[in-house]
Amino acid sequence: MPSTTDTLPPLAPSLYRAVWRWHFYAGLLVLPFIAWLAVTGAAFLFHDEIDGWYHRDLLGVPAASAGRAALPHGRIVGAALAAHPGAQWFRYTPAPDAQHSASVGVALPQGGARLAVYVDPATARVLGELPERGTLMWTVRQLHSLKYFGPVARGFMEMAAGWALVLVASGIYLWWPRGGKGPGGVVAVRGRPAQRVFWRDLHAITGVSVGLVLAFLAITGMPWSVLWGSQVNAWANGQNFGYPAGVRVQLPLSGQRLADVAHVPWTLQQARLPGDPHAGHEGHGSAAPAAAEDPLLGTPLSLDAAMAVIGRLGLAPGYSVTAPNGARGVFTASAYPHDLARQRVVHIDRYSGAVLLDQGYADYGPAGQALEWGINVHLGQEYGALNQWLLLAACVATLLLCVTGAIAWWKRRPSGGGLAVPPLPARPEALAGLTAVLALGGVVFPLVGLSLLVVLGSDLWWQRRLAARMRAV
């Protein structure tokens, strides 16, 4: 008498159908988001080049000024303030070379608006202004993460990144050659564009060629996500302090985050500026005055004196300096160049010019260094033009992956309409086991887990509805 196990259908076909079913649902959920990430990410890879062309009248200097020595920093900042009476400066970015302008971040006295004012460093002539972080590529960066549309939209993008990992893993499984299969659909595309098999094969081959890069981009993009990324960032930085263990500033810390006023690495997103611990944003943005603010502390340094100290430290060109936050605040210089090794944050005592903190990439822990490396590669910065062009090819392939997947699905749909969900496996435990594995991932990435519950609930509801229809026939 045959055993029960002998009468069961083979497990492999059921597992294949289970994987196919979840691959389909993952694609249905996130294909538009992944296409959006590919298009905006491809543009942002060349942010320096595009901004340099689009904002050339602001970022560059007139031909007559190119190559000339820069005026004192105080005069450059003073020119920006003169163009906006009553404004206060909060960030100053010296010209990185003699062909580019300097940038002065100013806070307007009414309404709290912040501007980036661009100044010719050789003549102190104001070239123009933009809203703070108002360049074309900053807008593209906001669009890339959907930050432009608020936290709910960013949550969808975080969900898409998590499901992209499911798509890659399940896609590789579905592509994997089995059963003596020939080159068709593995390394060669069969059929013609009018046939579904052509688009299915092109989708599979494109997916397996770009899958690992897509997974890398999804993982390295997660640190910036609205829920998972912010929680991991706060945890990694411990007690909302923001500096690696062993690096301390022997001054009270204000409520102001360094990331609010400077472009800083992910590892320093929680770092707070030294200053009055009871002062918040209201004390920030004032320039260091010439007269003493506190007779017990002494006379503050002028901007030029502080810049002389900072200049001797050898920060990478393009660094920014933030104004002290209150009487006990400090000058902070931050460099976030393409070269990871030159990432750096320096705090300067506003009275004595003493260096209170000088921290760079080498001071991060192993996890911080790994995350920063991944982010830098993700942004196309770590290996120069090679990094940019390889990721551009990956973005184009990812867009092709989305298009071919959508066309293959459309050609598979029945003539009467419907989603054309892949059939249920003959052995339900295959689908249940795979769903349990996905649920574990949903615990690590909560928004993915929430969407998993929604999809699972919808799928069960649809199955019951179909079963009721079959019974009614």
C-alpha positions in Angstrom: 0.0 0.0 0.0 1.6 3.4 -1.0 2.3 5.8 1.8 0.7 9.2 2.0 3.9 10.9 0.9 4.0 8.7 -2.3 0.6 10.2 -3.4 1.7 13.8 -2.9 2.8 15.8 -6.0 6.5 16.7 -6.2 7.5 19.7 -4.1 9.7 21.4 -6.7 6.9 22.5 -9.0 4.9 23.8 -6.1 7.8 25.8 -4.8 8.3 27.2 -8.2 4.7 28.4 -8.4 4.9 29.8 -4.8 8.0 31.8 -5.7 6.4 32.9 -9.0 3.3 34.1 -7.2 5.2 36.2 -4.7 7.5 37.5 -7.5 4.4 38.6 -9.3 2.9 40.4 -6.2 6.2 42.1 -5.5 6.4 43.4 -9.0 2.8 44.5 -9.0 3.5 46.5 -5.8 6.8 48.2 -6.6 7.5 48.2 -10.4 6.5 51.9 -10.8 8.6 52.9 -7.8 11.6 51.1 -9.0 11.3 52.7 -12.5 11.1 56.1 -10.7 14.2 55.3 -8.7 16.1 54.3 -11.8 15.2 57.5 -13.8 15.9 60.0 -10.9 18.9 58.0 -9.7 20.4 58.0 -13.2 20.1 61.8 -13.3 21.5 62.3 -9.8 24.6 60.3 -10.6 25.9 63.3 -12.5 24.7 66.0 -10.0 27.9 68.0 -10.1 28.0 68.1 -13.9 24.3 68.9 -14.3 24.2 71.6 -11.6 27.5 73.0 -12.9 25.8 73.5 -16.3 22.3 74.4 -15.2 23.4 76.9 -12.5 26.5 78.0 -14.3 25.7 81.7 -13.8 25.6 81.1 -10.0 28.2 78.5 -9.4 30.8 79.8 -11.8 32.4 83.3 -11.9 32.7 85.7 -14.8 35.7 85.2 -17.1 37.2 88.5 -15.8 37.3 87.0 -12.2 38.5 83.5 -13.0 42.0 82.9 -11.6 42.0 86.0 -9.4 42.7 85.9 -5.7 39.8 85.8 -3.4 38.9 88.7 -1.1 38.8 88.2 2.7 36.0 85.9 3.8 34.4 88.6 5.9 33.9 90.8 2.9 32.3 88.0 0.9 29.8 87.2 3.7 29.3 90.9 4.2 28.3 91.3 0.5 25.6 88.6 0.9 24.3 90.2 4.0 24.3 93.7 2.4 22.0 92.3 -0.3 19.5 91.2 2.4 19.5 93.9 5.1 18.7 92.4 8.5 19.6 88.9 7.5 22.1 86.7 9.4 24.4 84.2 8.0 24.4 80.6 9.2 26.6 78.8 6.6 29.5 79.8 4.5 31.0 77.7 1.7 34.3 79.2 0.4 34.9 79.0 -3.3 36.6 75.6 -4.0 38.8 77.1 -6.6 39.3 80.3 -8.6 36.7 79.4 -11.2 33.8 79.0 -8.8 31.7 81.2 -6.6 31.4 81.2 -2.8 28.0 80.4 -1.2 26.6 82.2 1.9 23.5 80.8 3.6 21.5 83.6 5.0 18.4 83.6 7.3 15.9 86.4 6.4 14.6 88.4 9.3 11.0 87.9 8.4 9.3 84.5 7.8 12.4 82.5 8.6 13.2 81.8 5.0 16.7 80.7 4.1 18.6 81.5 1.0 21.9 80.5 -0.6 23.5 83.6 -1.9 26.3 83.2 -4.5 29.1 85.7 -4.5 32.1 86.2 -6.8 35.0 85.8 -4.4 37.3 88.0 -6.4 35.0 91.1 -6.4 32.4 90.4 -3.7 29.7 90.9 -6.3 26.5 89.0 -5.6 25.8 86.7 -8.6 22.3 85.6 -7.5 20.5 83.4 -5.0 18.4 80.3 -4.6 16.3 78.9 -1.8 18.5 76.9 0.5 19.2 73.5 -1.1 17.2 74.8 -4.1 19.5 73.6 -6.9 18.1 71.4 -9.6 19.9 68.3 -8.4 18.8 68.8 -4.8 15.3 68.8 -6.1 16.0 65.6 -8.0 17.4 64.1 -4.9 14.2 65.0 -3.0 12.2 63.5 -5.8 14.3 60.4 -5.9 13.3 59.5 -2.3 9.9 61.1 -2.6 10.9 63.3 0.3 9.5 66.1 -1.7 6.0 64.7 -1.1 6.3 64.0 2.7 6.8 61.0 5.0 3.9 58.9 3.7 5.3 58.9 0.2 8.8 58.2 1.6 7.3 55.2 3.3 6.1 53.8 0.0 9.7 54.2 -1.3 11.1 52.3 1.7 8.6 49.6 1.1 9.7 49.4 -2.6 13.3 49.0 -1.6 12.5 46.1 0.7 10.4 44.4 -2.0 13.1 44.9 -4.5 15.2 42.4 -2.6 12.3 40.0 -2.8 12.1 40.6 -6.6 15.8 39.9 -7.0 16.0 36.8 -4.9 12.8 35.3 -6.4 13.8 36.4 -10.0 17.1 34.6 -9.8 15.3 31.4 -8.5 12.8 31.5 -11.4 15.6 32.1 -14.0 17.9 29.4 -12.6 18.3 26.6 -15.3 16.7 23.4 -14.3 15.7 20.1 -16.0 18.2 20.2 -18.9 16.7 23.5 -20.1 18.5 25.0 -23.1 19.9 28.5 -23.5 16.5 30.0 -24.3 15.4 32.3 -21.4 18.8 31.7 -19.7 21.3 33.4 -21.9 19.3 33.8 -25.2 16.0 35.5 -26.0 13.5 33.4 -27.9 10.7 34.4 -30.1 9.8 37.8 -31.6 8.6 41.0 -30.0 5.0 40.1 -30.8 5.2 37.1 -28.6 5.1 37.0 -24.8 8.1 34.6 -24.6 10.3 37.3 -26.1 9.5 39.8 -23.3 9.6 37.1 -20.7 13.1 36.0 -21.7 14.4 39.5 -22.1 13.0 40.3 -18.6 14.7 37.3 -17.1 18.1 37.8 -18.7 18.1 41.5 -17.9 17.1 40.8 -14.3 19.8 38.3 -13.7 22.4 40.6 -15.2 21.5 43.6 -13.1 19.9 41.8 -10.1 22.8 42.0 -7.7 23.5 45.7 -8.4 19.8 46.4 -7.9 19.9 44.6 -4.5 23.0 46.5 -3.6 21.3 49.8 -4.4 18.2 48.8 -2.4 20.3 47.9 0.7 22.6 51.0 0.5 19.6 53.2 0.0 17.8 51.9 3.1 19.9 54.0 5.6 18.1 57.1 4.2 14.6 55.6 4.6 12.0 57.4 6.6 11.3 54.7 9.3 13.9 51.9 9.2 16.8 54.3 8.3 16.0 56.9 10.9 15.6 54.3 13.7 18.8 52.5 12.7 20.6 55.9 12.5 19.5 56.9 16.0 20.4 53.4 17.4 23.8 53.4 15.7 24.7 56.8 17.0 23.6 56.0 20.6 21.7 58.4 22.8 21.1 60.8 19.9 24.7 62.0 20.3 25.9 61.4 16.8 29.6 61.0 17.3 31.4 57.6 17.5 32.3 56.3 20.9 35.5 57.9 22.3 35.0 61.2 20.4 33.7 63.9 22.6 33.3 67.6 22.7 34.2 69.2 26.1 31.4 71.7 25.8 27.6 71.6 26.4 25.6 70.4 23.3 22.8 72.5 21.9 19.5 71.2 20.6 20.7 71.9 17.0 21.7 69.1 14.8 24.7 69.5 12.5 22.6 68.0 9.7 20.2 71.0 9.8 22.9 73.4 8.7 25.5 71.3 6.8 25.7 68.4 4.4 27.1 65.6 6.5 27.6 61.9 6.2 24.9 59.4 7.4 27.0 58.6 10.4 26.7 62.2 11.7 23.0 62.7 11.0 22.3 62.8 14.8 25.4 64.9 15.8 24.5 68.0 17.7 26.3 71.3 17.7 28.1 72.5 20.8 26.5 75.5 22.4 23.9 76.4 25.0 22.1 73.1 25.8 18.9 75.1 26.5 19.0 76.9 23.2 17.2 75.6 20.2 17.1 77.0 16.7 16.4 80.5 17.8 20.1 81.0 18.6 21.4 79.7 15.4 22.2 81.6 12.3 24.0 84.7 13.9 27.4 85.6 12.7 30.2 85.8 15.3 30.2 89.4 16.4 33.2 91.6 16.8 32.4 92.6 20.4 32.4 90.2 23.4 29.1 88.5 24.1 30.2 87.4 27.6 32.9 89.1 29.6 33.8 85.8 31.2 34.4 84.2 27.8 36.4 86.9 26.1 36.2 88.4 22.6 34.9 86.2 19.8 37.1 85.6 16.8 36.1 87.3 13.6 35.1 85.1 10.6 38.5 85.8 8.9 40.4 84.7 12.1 38.3 81.5 12.4 38.8 80.8 8.7 42.6 81.2 9.1 42.5 78.5 11.7 40.3 76.2 9.6 42.4 76.9 6.5 45.5 75.5 8.2 43.7 72.2 8.9 43.7 71.2 5.2 40.0 70.3 4.7 38.9 69.2 1.3 37.9 72.0 -1.1 34.1 72.6 -1.0 33.9 72.4 2.8 31.3 74.6 4.6 31.6 76.6 7.8 28.6 77.1 10.1 28.2 80.1 12.4 28.3 79.7 16.2 25.0 79.0 17.9 24.9 81.4 20.8 27.6 82.7 23.1 28.9 79.2 23.8 28.6 78.0 20.3 31.5 77.1 18.0 32.6 77.4 14.4 32.0 74.1 12.7 33.7 73.2 9.4 32.4 70.1 7.5 33.8 68.5 4.4 31.7 65.9 2.6 33.8 65.3 -0.6 33.6 62.3 -3.0 36.7 60.9 -1.4 35.6 59.0 1.7 38.9 59.3 3.3 38.6 63.1 3.4 35.2 63.3 5.1 35.7 65.5 8.1 34.0 67.6 10.8 35.9 70.1 12.8 34.7 72.3 15.8 36.7 75.5 16.5 36.3 77.4 19.8 35.0 80.8 18.8 37.1 82.6 21.4 40.5 80.9 21.4 40.5 79.2 18.0 41.3 75.9 19.7 40.3 72.7 17.8 37.7 71.0 20.0 37.0 68.1 17.6 38.6 66.9 14.4 36.8 63.8 13.2 37.0 62.0 9.9 36.1 58.7 8.2 38.9 56.9 10.0 37.2 57.6 13.3 34.0 55.8 12.4 33.5 52.3 13.6 33.5 49.3 11.2 29.7 49.5 10.7 29.8 53.3 10.1 32.6 52.9 7.6 30.8 50.1 5.7 27.6 52.1 5.6 29.4 55.3 4.4 31.2 53.3 1.7 27.9 51.8 0.5 26.3 55.2 0.4 29.2 56.8 -1.5 29.1 54.0 -4.1 25.3 54.3 -4.3 25.7 58.0 -5.1 28.3 57.3 -7.8 31.1 59.1 -5.9 33.6 56.5 -4.7 35.3 55.5 -7.9 34.9 58.5 -10.1 33.6 58.3 -13.6 33.7 54.5 -13.6 31.3 54.4 -10.6 29.0 56.9 -12.4 28.9 55.1 -15.8 28.5 51.6 -14.3 25.6 52.7 -12.2 24.1 54.5 -15.1 24.1 51.3 -17.1 22.5 49.6 -14.1 19.8 52.2 -14.0 19.0 51.8 -17.7 18.9 48.0 -17.3 16.6 48.4 -14.3 14.2 50.6 -16.3 14.3 47.9 -19.1 13.6 45.3 -16.5 10.5 47.2 -15.4 9.3 47.7 -18.9 9.8 44.1 -20.0 8.1 42.8 -16.9 5.1 45.0 -17.5 4.8 43.9 -21.1 5.2 40.2 -20.3 2.5 40.5 -17.7 0.2 42.4 -20.1 0.6 39.8 -22.8 -0.2 37.1 -20.3 -3.5 38.6 -19.1 -6.6 36.7 -20.2 -8.7 38.3 -22.9 -11.5 39.0 -20.4 -9.2 41.0 -18.2 -8.0 40.3 -14.6 -4.7 40.4 -12.9 -3.5 37.0 -14.2 -2.1 36.0 -10.8 0.1 32.9 -11.1 -1.7 29.7 -10.1 -1.6 28.4 -6.6 0.8 25.5 -6.0 -0.5 22.0 -5.7 1.1 21.7 -2.3 -0.1 24.6 -0.1 2.8 24.1 2.4 5.2 25.4 -0.2 3.4 28.8 -0.3 2.9 28.8 3.4 6.6 28.2 4.0 7.8 30.9 1.6 5.3 33.3 3.2 6.7 32.6 6.6 10.3 33.4 5.3 9.0 36.7 3.9 7.3 37.4 7.2 10.7 37.2 8.9 12.0 39.9 6.6 8.9 41.9 7.4 9.9 42.0 11.0 13.3 43.5 10.1 11.6 46.0 7.7 8.3 46.9 9.3 6.8 48.7 6.3 7.5 45.7 4.1 5.9 43.5 6.7 2.8 45.8 6.8 2.5 45.6 3.0 3.0 41.9 3.2 0.0 41.6 5.5 -2.1 43.7 3.1 -1.2 41.6 0.1 -1.7 38.3 2.0 -5.1 39.5 3.2 -6.1 40.5 -0.3 -4.9 37.3 -1.8 -6.9 35.2 0.8 -10.0 37.3 0.2 -9.7 36.8 -3.6 -9.2 33.0 -3.2 -12.3 32.7 -1.0 -14.3 34.7 -3.6 -13.2 32.5 -6.4 -14.0 29.4 -4.3 -17.5 30.8 -3.6 -18.0 31.4 -7.4 -16.9 27.8 -8.2 -19.4 26.4 -5.6 -22.2 28.5 -7.0 -21.7 27.2 -10.5 
